[in-house]
Amino acid sequence: MTRMNALPTTASGGRELVAGTSLWADAWKRLRRNRLAVASGIVILGLAVACVVGPWLIAATWGYDEATQDLAYGPRPPSWEHPFGTDFYGRDLLVRVLAGGRVSLSVGLLAAVVAATIGTVYGAVASYAGGLVDAVMMRAVDVLYALPYMFLVIILVTMLGKSLVLVFLALGAVGWLLTARIVRGQVMSLKEQDFVLAARSLGTPGHEIVFRHLIPNTLWPVIVTFTLTVPAMILQEAFLSFLGLGVQAPRASLGALINDGANQMLVFWWTLAFPGGVMAVMLLALNFLGDGIRDALDPRMRQ
């Protein structure tokens, strides 16, 4: 999808042809002009790098890891030796927060990928099929929408188990409903376009039309929904871990650390302040970045 810029008049009175620009190039320009979104992207990138490299670097430099306990050392407030302090079991809180941030980001991203994949395929198939198939499939979505989202996740986690893989599968398996509705609406407006009619007239199979022609043209709303789904999934994982149904000890996640800190905050304030602060920064940055990407990809914002 491209647009032609205005054709300026040359000195000889003719028209000078200016190269068109694509939707993605325009979106990238608009995103770069959004300083808050750019700053949020830098923050998320920095957090991701710190969460991936930080635990390994701290272990190699100071010898701290997320699991080794030192009961004799016990909980200590922040110091030069332990910038985030130590928890009740004498473990360095900085390395546990970084390791927990890595788990939370991984769960959020993978669960959002699962939700986006299921929702995109489901919505596109329902809309393209139309008629009774569409009605039945979307009524199923309405029924699931009527049920409490977290209630379904808790049931799936309880039935399937508490492993990390099953957590993001459970979150993604019930987080695709909004994406399905959005994609269905997009496909409804696309399936009567000339390029789809031409593909039908050439005898192109329906599944090929859906996956090669319709779904690629719904990518921008899917991307926007994806960027806003990631922080929601991170928050849901934190809630599950807070209830004891998410990431299990000795593995850390931000939700599990916040749960531990909430039980000790009146005495050991740092065990709640630092995990909670990192999660707040992460969620705010992800939401600001998602809003910026949404505005950048919105066709109504094109000039």
Rosetta blueprint (number, residue, H / E / L):
1 M L
2 T E
3 R E
4 M L
5 N L
6 A L
7 L L
8 P L
9 T E
10 T L
11 A L
12 S L
13 G L
14 G L
15 R E
16 E L
17 L L
18 V L
19 A L
20 G L
21 T E
22 S E
23 L H
24 W H
25 A H
26 D H
27 A H
28 W H
29 K H
30 R H
31 L H
32 R H
33 R H
34 N L
35 R H
36 L H
37 A H
38 V H
39 A H
40 S H
41 G H
42 I H
43 V H
44 I H
45 L H
46 G H
47 L H
48 A H
49 V H
50 A H
51 C H
52 V H
53 V H
54 G H
55 P H
56 W H
57 L H
58 I H
59 A H
60 A H
61 T H
62 W L
63 G L
64 Y L
65 D L
66 E L
67 A L
68 T L
69 Q L
70 D L
71 L L
72 A L
73 Y L
74 G L
75 P L
76 R L
77 P L
78 P L
79 S L
80 W L
81 E L
82 H L
83 P L
84 F L
85 G L
86 T E
87 D L
88 F L
89 Y L
90 G L
91 R L
92 D E
93 L H
94 L H
95 V H
96 R H
97 V H
98 L H
99 A H
100 G H
101 G H
102 R H
103 V H
104 S H
105 L H
106 S H
107 V H
108 G H
109 L H
110 L H
111 A H
112 A H
113 V H
114 V H
115 A H
116 A H
117 T H
118 I H
119 G H
120 T H
121 V H
122 Y H
123 G H
124 A H
125 V H
126 A H
127 S H
128 Y H
129 A H
130 G L
131 G H
132 L H
133 V H
134 D H
135 A H
136 V H
137 M H
138 M H
139 R H
140 A H
141 V H
142 D H
143 V H
144 L H
145 Y H
146 A H
147 L L
148 P L
149 Y H
150 M H
151 F H
152 L H
153 V H
154 I H
155 I H
156 L H
157 V H
158 T H
159 M H
160 L H
161 G L
162 K L
163 S L
164 L H
165 V H
166 L H
167 V H
168 F H
169 L H
170 A H
171 L H
172 G H
173 A H
174 V H
175 G L
176 W L
177 L H
178 L H
179 T H
180 A H
181 R H
182 I H
183 V H
184 R H
185 G H
186 Q H
187 V H
188 M H
189 S H
190 L H
191 K L
192 E L
193 Q L
194 D H
195 F H
196 V H
197 L H
198 A H
199 A H
200 R H
201 S H
202 L L
203 G L
204 T L
205 P L
206 G H
207 H H
208 E H
209 I H
210 V H
211 F H
212 R H
213 H H
214 L H
215 I H
216 P H
217 N H
218 T H
219 L H
220 W H
221 P H
222 V H
223 I H
224 V H
225 T H
226 F H
227 T H
228 L H
229 T H
230 V H
231 P H
232 A H
233 M H
234 I H
235 L H
236 Q H
237 E H
238 A H
239 F H
240 L H
241 S H
242 F H
243 L L
244 G L
245 L L
246 G L
247 V L
248 Q L
249 A L
250 P L
251 R L
252 A L
253 S L
254 L H
255 G H
256 A H
257 L H
258 I H
259 N H
260 D H
261 G H
262 A H
263 N H
264 Q H
265 M L
266 L L
267 V L
268 F L
269 W L
270 W H
271 T H
272 L H
273 A H
274 F H
275 P H
276 G H
277 G H
278 V H
279 M H
280 A H
281 V H
282 M H
283 L H
284 L H
285 A H
286 L H
287 N H
288 F H
289 L H
290 G H
291 D H
292 G H
293 I H
294 R H
295 D H
296 A H
297 L H
298 D L
299 P H
300 R H
301 M H
302 R L
303 Q L
